[in-house]
């Protein structure tokens, strides 16, 4: 069972176990740079709703689906910078049609991608909002949902379970 740290001691233990992970997320230097398109915040002391209210006029603000980061974790990204935009660039570069693309997602940062892809597949544990924009729903990762989805669409050369 994965859960958020609720005490400073639990948080310190988790941080130590990440082998400097949190330190690696912090870069010295100017906060505004042209090469940054997303900021993640983990277990913020400020409630998520307050962060969202403050930054929503300027950024896309979504909660994190990773529960270990805490209730007040999420990400801020530039409007229009999302997975669908990246997929469009790759498809164009490779000369593939949008209709021939398949995307799997489970979080609010996957909404545009699921809507854009020729087939959008929501994972079983996704929220109702994510499932609503998908073309189909598969099982969770623990239920081999991606494997089953790949098999269902002929991407593995084997039948689905």
Buried (B, 14 or more C-beta within 10 A) or exposed (E): EEEBBEEEEEBEEBBEEEEEEEEEEEEEEEEEEEEEEEBEBBBBEEEBEEBBEEBEEEBBBBBBBBEBBBBBBBBBBEEEBBBBEEBEEEBEEEEEEEEEBBBBBBBBBBBBBBEBBBBBBBBBBBEEEBBEBBBEBBBEBEBBBBBBBBBBEEEEEEEBE
